[in-house]
Amino acid sequence: MSTRNALKLDPRDNVMVALADLPAGEIVTLHDESQDSSESWTLAEPIPAKHKFACVDFAPGDAIYMYGVIVARARLPIPRATLLTTANVIHDAAEFSRSEVQSHWNAPDTKPWQHKTFAGFHRPDGQVGTRNYWLIIPLVFCENRNVDALREAFEEELGYARPKQYRAQVHSLVAGLRSSAPASSSLTDEPTQTRVFPNIDGIRFLVHQMGCGGTRDDARALCGLLAGYIHHPNVAGATVLSLGCQNAQPSLLIEELAARDHFLAKPVLIFSQQEIGLESEMMGRAISATFAQLTEANKAERKPAPLSKLVVGLKCGGSDGFSGLSANPAIGHLSDILTTIGGRTILSEFPELCGSEQSLIDRCASDEDANRFMELMRTYNARAKAVNSGFEMNPSPGNIRDGLLTDAMKSAGAARKGGTAPVADVLDYPEYVRKDGLTLLCTPGNDVECVTAQVGSGANLVLFTTGLGTPTGNPIAPVVKLATNIVLAKKMPDIIDIDTGGIIRGEKTVEQMGEEILDRILDIASGRVFTKAEQLRQDDFIPWKRGVSL
């Protein structure tokens, strides 16, 4: 229910959201068509855009509802038609349990999408990539310098970036390949900006600060995440550097990879420095073997694939008071379309599902999934509280400044990214997606840790909504940045791909915007369009060291 200047998100709500800056004395009138009645408020003070004002008089302890759920309680008296602030409200959220199961779901009309395709890289295991990358990764931070040296050696000689120490060897290999190529070959003696391997989108180097010195669980989680990246449909194969004595052993990586790919179909080249001896010997072997595999990976070509082969991560960051009104529900509608036609979507950020648990529990297809979700949420929050934190400390200063006063208020809008479809599966980090439909994946809300995890679980494209702006990207999967409002879209066009502010302006419905986004991402998935994060080489990669990160 909306007026021209404010919005009530659910009939059960007792607050409204300002759609623009509203001055004191402004009259807000809400007409309820179902009841054929109207109610008006004369604002007692200015209400900034994205912020909330009270529809009723609140006494201390009264529950505050948005999106039909409890998002806060009044800590002080709050008169009708006045502003909600961190001074007069405090975080609160309803308890949750497995009480009832969603008995019916109104699936969207998917006829326009049934026969649409995108051009992707088909892998032997049935997955389809939206990009074609080769990975070079260390099993332990001790090898980061060698990975950086390989980056210098490969990138500019192959037309991807910049050279140095080992460039001569790669240059020699490239010259040999070109001299043996037929005259009609696309391999020419053009400047190094020309790609030697036109069907490979790049080589990605995933340095990190883990692999040893932590717990054995840390080592296994890291190997599981790296195995997810190797198994990922956007990856043709990987070169792995190991020191030799670290906790994250090559055998552990292979074990985790086998759990995701029983046939170990992709080439994985592993080099152990302590076993080989001389660093230069190890690096020489790694360069030669990697180059040989790149020539094979370059043979891959894009071919049509149904939309059901898309695996889309659903993420928000730098959120504002419009996130839950525009971009989040728009990609929620997109998620409902994709899951209806057999695709997969991933909703994560468990600290940002606080207060919305009951709806998700009711949507779980099985008691096992519902119980696992409840256990993961409670364990995560308890771990945070053990170090004097908690989900209620999740909103950032920017979130609060732009109207998201409590974690439950932020979460109620964040959960809308998951649409309304049944929950098909619940996974813990860093498990790999295994079922068609909507999956809940336990991750932090931290932008890079979450996107890193979603891609490690198989997302071949990520939709990332933002109200304040963030450059976040990923080394191997396109990250599509969606602005919740036109002010941000105009202010930061260098990082924003799509403006969903038309919903706030009343120019488009949530459904229209969701379908427009789906059309746009088909070009991105097909490699016809590259995201702003890709153009900027925003290759963010941070493994989650299982602990307290909100």
C-alpha positions in Angstrom: 0.0 0.0 0.0 1.5 3.3 -1.1 0.9 7.0 -1.5 2.9 9.3 -3.7 5.4 9.9 -0.9 5.5 6.9 1.4 5.0 3.1 1.4 3.5 0.6 3.8 5.0 -2.7 2.9 2.5 -5.1 4.5 -1.0 -4.6 6.0 0.4 -5.8 9.4 3.0 -3.1 9.5 2.8 -0.2 11.9 5.5 2.0 10.3 5.8 3.5 6.8 8.9 4.2 4.6 9.4 7.7 3.1 10.0 7.5 -0.6 11.4 11.0 -0.7 12.5 13.6 1.8 9.3 14.7 3.6 9.1 18.0 5.5 7.4 18.5 8.8 3.7 19.3 8.3 3.5 17.1 5.2 0.2 15.1 5.0 0.6 11.4 4.1 -2.6 9.7 3.2 -2.9 6.0 2.7 -5.8 4.5 0.8 -6.6 0.8 1.5 -8.5 -0.4 -1.6 -9.4 -3.7 0.0 -11.2 -2.0 2.9 -12.2 1.1 0.8 -10.8 3.3 3.6 -8.2 6.0 4.1 -5.9 7.1 6.9 -3.8 10.2 7.1 -0.8 11.4 9.1 0.5 14.9 9.5 4.2 14.6 10.0 5.4 16.1 13.2 9.0 16.3 12.0 11.0 15.9 8.8 11.4 12.3 7.6 14.4 11.7 5.4 14.0 9.5 2.3 14.4 5.7 3.1 13.6 6.3 6.8 10.5 5.2 8.7 7.9 7.0 10.7 5.4 5.6 13.2 1.9 4.9 12.1 0.7 4.6 15.7 1.8 5.8 19.2 4.4 3.3 20.5 5.0 2.8 24.2 8.4 1.4 25.4 8.5 -2.3 24.6 5.9 -2.3 21.8 6.8 -4.4 18.8 7.5 -2.6 15.5 6.5 -4.4 12.3 7.9 -4.1 8.7 7.3 -6.6 5.9 4.8 -8.2 8.2 7.5 -9.3 10.8 8.9 -7.9 14.0 12.0 -5.8 13.2 12.4 -3.8 16.4 10.9 -2.7 19.7 10.4 0.8 21.0 12.9 1.7 23.7 11.2 5.1 24.3 7.8 6.5 23.7 7.4 7.2 19.9 4.5 9.5 19.0 2.5 8.9 15.9 3.9 10.5 12.7 7.5 10.9 14.1 10.8 9.5 13.0 12.2 6.1 14.0 15.9 6.4 15.1 18.6 4.3 16.8 17.8 6.3 19.9 14.2 5.3 20.2 14.2 1.7 18.8 16.2 -1.4 19.6 16.7 -4.6 17.6 14.3 -7.5 18.2 13.1 -10.5 16.2 10.5 -13.2 16.6 11.4 -16.7 17.8 11.3 -19.5 15.2 10.5 -23.2 15.0 9.3 -25.8 12.5 5.6 -25.1 12.9 3.9 -25.2 9.5 4.9 -26.0 6.0 4.1 -23.7 3.0 1.3 -25.6 1.5 0.9 -23.6 -1.7 3.1 -21.4 -3.8 2.0 -19.2 -6.7 4.7 -19.8 -9.2 5.3 -17.1 -11.8 4.4 -17.4 -15.5 7.6 -18.8 -17.2 6.3 -19.2 -20.7 8.4 -16.4 -22.1 11.6 -18.0 -20.7 11.1 -21.7 -21.4 13.0 -21.7 -24.8 15.4 -18.9 -24.2 19.1 -19.8 -24.1 22.5 -18.3 -23.3 25.9 -19.2 -24.9 28.0 -21.0 -22.4 30.9 -23.4 -22.0 29.6 -26.9 -21.6 31.6 -29.1 -19.2 31.7 -32.9 -19.3 29.8 -33.2 -16.0 26.8 -31.2 -17.3 27.6 -27.9 -15.8 27.7 -24.8 -18.1 30.1 -21.9 -17.6 29.5 -18.3 -18.3 33.2 -17.7 -18.6 36.3 -19.9 -19.3 39.2 -19.4 -16.9 42.3 -21.2 -15.8 43.2 -21.0 -12.1 46.6 -20.7 -10.4 46.2 -21.1 -6.7 48.5 -21.7 -3.6 47.5 -24.3 -1.0 49.3 -22.1 1.6 50.2 -18.4 2.0 53.9 -19.4 1.8 53.4 -19.8 -2.0 51.8 -16.4 -2.6 55.0 -14.9 -3.9 55.5 -17.7 -6.4 51.9 -17.3 -7.6 52.5 -13.6 -8.0 55.6 -14.4 -10.1 53.5 -16.7 -12.3 51.1 -13.8 -12.7 53.9 -11.6 -13.9 55.1 -14.3 -16.3 51.8 -15.2 -17.9 49.5 -12.2 -18.0 51.1 -9.8 -20.4 52.7 -12.4 -22.7 49.3 -14.0 -23.1 47.5 -10.7 -23.6 45.9 -10.5 -20.2 48.0 -8.0 -18.1 51.6 -7.4 -17.0 55.0 -9.2 -17.1 58.4 -9.7 -15.3 60.7 -12.4 -14.1 59.5 -15.5 -15.9 58.2 -13.8 -19.0 61.1 -15.0 -21.2 60.1 -18.6 -20.9 56.4 -17.9 -21.7 57.5 -15.7 -24.6 59.5 -18.5 -26.0 56.6 -21.0 -25.8 54.3 -18.5 -27.4 56.8 -17.9 -30.3 57.0 -21.7 -30.8 53.2 -22.0 -30.9 52.9 -19.2 -33.4 55.6 -20.5 -35.7 53.8 -23.8 -36.0 50.4 -22.4 -36.5 48.7 -22.5 -40.0 48.7 -19.2 -42.0 45.0 -18.8 -41.4 45.4 -19.2 -37.6 44.3 -16.3 -35.4 47.6 -16.5 -33.7 49.6 -13.6 -35.2 52.6 -11.4 -34.3 50.4 -8.6 -33.1 51.3 -6.7 -29.9 51.1 -8.6 -26.7 47.6 -7.0 -26.0 46.2 -9.6 -28.5 45.2 -12.7 -26.7 47.2 -15.8 -27.5 44.2 -17.9 -26.4 41.0 -16.1 -27.6 38.6 -18.7 -26.1 40.1 -18.3 -22.6 38.8 -15.3 -20.7 41.9 -15.2 -18.5 44.1 -16.8 -15.9 43.1 -16.1 -12.3 45.5 -16.1 -9.4 43.7 -16.7 -6.0 46.2 -15.7 -3.3 45.1 -16.0 0.3 46.4 -16.0 3.9 45.4 -19.5 5.0 46.6 -23.1 4.6 48.6 -23.5 7.8 48.8 -22.2 11.4 45.0 -22.5 11.9 42.9 -25.4 12.9 42.5 -28.6 10.9 38.9 -27.4 10.2 40.3 -24.2 8.7 42.5 -26.3 6.4 39.6 -28.5 5.3 37.3 -25.5 4.7 40.0 -23.9 2.6 40.5 -27.0 0.5 36.8 -27.4 0.1 36.5 -23.8 -1.1 39.4 -24.2 -3.6 37.9 -27.5 -4.8 34.7 -25.7 -5.4 36.5 -23.1 -7.6 38.3 -25.9 -9.5 35.1 -27.8 -10.0 33.3 -24.6 -11.0 31.8 -24.5 -14.6 33.7 -21.3 -15.3 37.0 -23.0 -14.8 38.8 -25.3 -17.3 41.5 -26.5 -14.9 44.0 -25.4 -12.3 47.7 -25.2 -11.4 48.3 -25.6 -7.6 51.4 -24.7 -5.8 52.2 -26.4 -2.5 55.1 -25.8 -0.1 54.7 -29.4 1.3 54.5 -29.3 5.1 51.3 -27.2 5.5 48.0 -28.4 7.0 46.2 -27.9 3.6 47.8 -30.9 1.9 47.3 -31.8 -1.7 45.7 -35.0 -0.7 43.0 -33.1 1.2 42.4 -30.9 -1.8 41.9 -34.0 -4.0 39.6 -35.5 -1.4 37.4 -32.4 -1.4 37.5 -32.2 -5.2 36.5 -35.9 -5.5 33.5 -35.1 -3.2 32.3 -32.6 -5.8 33.6 -34.4 -9.0 33.7 -38.2 -8.6 35.5 -38.6 -11.9 38.1 -35.8 -11.3 37.6 -34.9 -15.0 39.5 -31.6 -15.0 43.2 -31.2 -15.3 44.7 -30.3 -11.9 48.5 -29.7 -11.9 50.1 -29.9 -8.5 53.7 -28.8 -7.7 55.3 -29.2 -4.3 58.3 -26.9 -3.6 59.8 -29.1 -0.9 59.6 -32.2 -3.0 61.1 -30.6 -6.2 63.7 -28.5 -4.4 64.8 -25.5 -6.5 62.2 -22.9 -6.8 63.3 -22.2 -10.4 62.8 -25.9 -11.2 59.3 -26.0 -9.8 58.3 -22.7 -11.5 59.7 -23.9 -14.9 57.7 -27.2 -14.6 54.6 -25.3 -13.6 54.9 -22.9 -16.5 55.5 -25.6 -19.2 52.7 -27.8 -17.9 50.2 -24.9 -17.5 50.9 -23.6 -21.0 50.3 -27.1 -22.5 46.9 -27.2 -20.7 46.0 -23.7 -21.8 46.3 -24.8 -25.5 43.7 -27.5 -24.7 41.4 -25.2 -22.7 41.4 -22.8 -25.7 39.6 -25.4 -27.7 36.4 -24.8 -25.7 33.7 -22.8 -27.5 30.4 -21.3 -26.4 27.3 -23.2 -27.3 23.6 -22.6 -26.6 22.4 -23.7 -23.1 19.0 -23.5 -21.5 18.4 -21.0 -18.6 18.1 -24.0 -16.3 21.9 -24.2 -16.5 22.3 -20.8 -14.7 23.3 -20.9 -11.0 22.8 -17.4 -9.7 24.1 -16.0 -6.4 21.8 -13.5 -4.7 23.7 -10.9 -2.7 23.3 -7.4 -1.3 25.9 -5.0 0.2 26.1 -1.4 1.0 22.3 -1.7 1.5 20.0 1.2 2.1 16.4 1.8 3.0 15.3 1.2 -0.6 17.0 -2.2 -0.9 14.0 -4.2 0.3 11.7 -2.2 -1.9 13.3 -2.2 -5.3 16.4 -4.3 -6.2 16.0 -7.1 -3.7 12.4 -8.1 -4.6 13.2 -7.6 -8.3 15.9 -10.3 -8.2 13.6 -12.3 -5.9 11.1 -12.4 -8.7 13.9 -13.4 -11.1 14.9 -16.2 -8.6 11.3 -17.5 -8.7 11.4 -17.6 -12.5 14.7 -19.4 -12.6 13.8 -22.0 -10.0 10.5 -22.7 -11.7 12.2 -23.6 -15.0 14.8 -25.8 -13.2 17.6 -23.3 -12.5 19.4 -22.8 -9.3 19.7 -19.7 -7.0 21.7 -19.3 -3.8 20.6 -17.1 -0.9 23.3 -16.6 1.8 24.3 -14.0 4.4 22.8 -15.8 7.4 23.3 -12.8 9.8 21.1 -10.9 7.4 18.3 -13.5 7.6 17.8 -12.7 11.3 14.1 -12.1 12.0 13.0 -13.7 8.7 13.8 -17.3 9.7 10.2 -18.4 10.2 9.2 -17.6 6.6 12.2 -19.5 5.3 11.7 -22.4 7.7 8.0 -22.7 6.5 9.3 -22.7 2.9 11.8 -25.6 3.5 10.8 -28.7 1.4 11.8 -31.1 4.2 12.0 -31.2 8.0 15.7 -32.1 7.6 16.4 -28.8 5.7 14.3 -26.8 8.2 16.2 -28.3 11.2 19.6 -27.7 9.6 18.8 -24.1 8.8 17.6 -23.5 12.4 20.8 -25.2 13.8 23.1 -23.2 11.6 21.4 -19.9 12.5 21.5 -20.6 16.2 25.1 -21.9 16.2 26.3 -18.9 14.2 24.6 -16.4 16.5 25.8 -18.2 19.6 29.4 -18.1 18.3 29.1 -14.4 17.7 27.7 -13.8 21.2 30.5 -15.7 22.7 32.9 -12.9 21.7 30.5 -10.1 22.8 28.9 -9.6 19.4 25.7 -11.0 17.8 23.5 -10.6 14.7 22.1 -7.4 16.2 25.5 -5.7 15.6 25.4 -6.4 11.9 24.1 -3.1 10.4 27.0 -0.8 9.4 27.1 3.0 9.9 26.2 3.4 6.3 23.2 1.0 6.6 21.9 3.0 9.7 22.5 6.3 8.1 20.3 5.3 5.2 17.4 3.9 7.2 18.3 0.3 8.2 18.2 0.8 12.0 18.3 -2.8 13.2 19.5 -6.1 11.9 16.0 -7.5 11.7 14.9 -4.4 9.7 17.9 -4.9 7.3 17.3 -8.7 7.2 13.6 -8.4 6.3 14.5 -6.6 3.2 17.5 -8.7 2.4 15.5 -11.9 2.6 13.4 -10.7 -0.3 16.2 -11.6 -2.7 15.1 -15.2 -2.2 11.7 -14.6 -3.7 8.8 -16.8 -2.5 9.7 -20.2 -3.9 10.1 -23.3 -1.7 13.6 -23.8 -0.2 15.1 -26.9 -2.0 18.2 -27.3 0.1 20.3 -25.9 3.0 24.1 -26.0 2.8 26.9 -25.2 5.2 30.1 -23.4 4.0 31.8 -24.5 1.7 29.5 -27.2 0.4 28.6 -27.2 -3.4 25.1 -26.7 -4.7 23.4 -30.0 -5.5 19.7 -29.4 -6.1 17.7 -27.4 -8.6 15.7 -24.6 -6.9 16.5 -22.1 -4.1 19.4 -23.1 -1.8 20.2 -21.5 1.5 24.0 -21.3 2.0 25.6 -20.4 5.4 28.0 -17.5 4.9 28.7 -14.2 6.6 27.1 -11.0 5.3 30.6 -9.6 4.5 30.5 -8.7 0.8 33.7 -10.4 -0.4 33.5 -13.4 1.9 29.9 -14.1 0.9 30.5 -13.7 -2.9 33.7 -15.8 -2.6 31.6 -18.5 -0.9 28.7 -18.4 -3.3 31.0 -18.8 -6.3 32.8 -21.6 -4.5 29.4 -23.3 -4.2 28.8 -23.1 -7.9 27.3 -19.7 -8.7 28.3 -19.0 -12.4 26.8 -15.5 -12.0 26.1 -13.2 -9.0 23.4 -10.5 -8.7 24.6 -8.0 -6.2 22.2 -5.2 -5.1 23.5 -2.0 -3.4 22.0 1.2 -2.2 25.3 2.9 -1.2 27.7 1.5 -3.8 30.4 -1.1 -3.8 33.0 -2.2 -6.4 32.9 -5.9 -5.2 33.7 -8.5 -7.9 35.0 -12.0 -8.2 37.9 -13.6 -10.1 35.9 -16.2 -12.1 32.2 -15.2 -12.0 30.5 -12.1 -13.3 29.1 -9.9 -10.5 26.2 -7.8 -11.7 25.8 -4.6 -9.6 22.2 -3.4 -9.3 21.5 0.1 -7.8 18.4 0.4 -5.6 18.0 4.1 -6.5 18.7 6.4 -9.4 20.9 8.8 -7.3 23.4 6.0 -6.8 23.2 4.9 -10.5 24.0 8.4 -11.6 26.7 9.0 -9.0 28.7 5.8 -9.5 28.0 4.7 -13.1 31.5 3.2 -13.3 30.5 0.4 -10.9 26.8 0.1 -11.4 25.4 -2.2 -14.2 21.6 -1.8 -13.7 19.4 0.8 -12.1 16.3 -0.6 -10.4 15.2 2.8 -9.0 12.4 2.9 -11.5 10.4 0.8 -9.0 10.8 3.6 -6.4 9.8 6.2 -9.0 6.7 4.2 -9.9 7.8 3.7 -13.5 8.1 -0.1 -13.3 6.7 -2.9 -11.1 9.0 -5.4 -9.3 8.0 -8.1 -11.7 8.8 -5.9 -14.8 12.2 -5.1 -13.4 13.0 -8.7 -12.4 12.2 -9.8 -16.0 14.2 -7.0 -17.5 17.2 -8.0 -15.3 16.9 -11.6 -16.5 17.0 -10.5 -20.1 20.1 -8.4 -19.4 22.0 -11.1 -17.7 21.6 -13.5 -20.7 23.9 -11.2 -22.6 26.4 -11.2 -19.6 26.2 -15.0 -19.3 26.9 -15.3 -23.0 30.0 -13.2 -22.9 28.5 -10.5 -25.1 28.6 -8.0 -22.3 31.1 -7.8 -19.4 30.1 -6.3 -16.0 31.7 -3.2 -14.6 33.5 -5.3 -12.0 35.0 -7.4 -14.8 36.1 -4.3 -16.7 37.8 -2.9 -13.6 39.4 -6.3 -12.9 37.8 -6.2 -9.4 38.9 -9.8 -8.6 38.1 -10.0 -4.9 38.7 -13.3 -3.2 38.6 -13.8 0.6 38.0 -17.3 2.1 35.9 -17.3 5.3 38.0 -18.4 8.2 35.2 -19.9 10.2 34.8 -17.6 13.1 32.9 -14.4 13.9 32.4 -12.4 10.7 29.0 -10.8 10.2 
